[in-house]
Amino acid sequence: MSVSESQFYEAGMSLPPDVRRHVALRLLESLEDSEDESVDDEWTIEISRRVDDLTGGRLRTVPSDQVFADIVARRAARNA
């Protein structure tokens, strides 16, 4: 049996508010879990790529003091 989005919505709206809230939260959690897994997988790939770039010498690191000095200099130039 297939229920249209409209039918599902109407059926949900006929539920008491506390039951509707519970169902809505469960539906949201089902989306968050699958989205979280996808995002986690993507971040794992990205982190691995960045670590490989660092350890393989393809990236040059910049000391934090230099990064902050550059930011200060750019702000000063913009505000001048």
N, C-alpha and C positions, 0 to 999 in steps of 0.2 A: 504494500500500500504506500503510495506516494502522496505527500502532503505539500501543497504549494506554500511559498513563503507567507502569503497573505493568510491562508488557513492556519498556519502555524502561529502567526502573530495573534490572530483573533482568538485562537484557543488559549494561548498564553495570557492574553488580557482578561480572560474569564476566570483566571485563577485568583485566589486571595493574594494580597500584596506580599505577605511573607513567603509564600510558595513561589510567586513570580520572581522575587528577589533571589531566592535560592537557585532557581532554574537559571536565571540570568547569570549569576556568578559562576555556576558550573559550566555554562556555555563559554563564558569569557576565559575561564581557566583552561578549557580545552584548546582555545586558540593560542593562549600564552605559552602553553607547554610546547606546542609544535613550533611556534615562532622562536621560542627560546632555544630549542634544539638546533634550529636552522642557523640562528645567529651564533650560537656557541660553536657550531661546526665551521662557520665562516671565519670567526675570530681565531680558532685553532689553526686554520690554514694560513691566515694572515700573519699570525705570530710566528709560526714556523718559517714562513718566507722571510720575515724580517730578521729572525735569528740567523738564518742561513746567509742572508746578505751581510750581516755584521761579522759573522765568523769567517765568511769567505772573502772579506776585505772589499766588498763592493760598496760599502757605505763608510763614510767618514763621520766619526762622532765629534760633537762640539761640546766643550766643557760648559757647564751651566753658567759660570761667570760670564763667559763670552756671549751666550744667548741673551742673558739679562742686560748686558751692556749694549748689545745691538738693539734691543727693545727700547731702552732708554734713549739711545741716539736717534732712533726712528721717530719716537714721540717728540723729541726736542726739535727735530727737523720739521715735523708736521706742524708743530705749534709756533714755529718761528715766522 
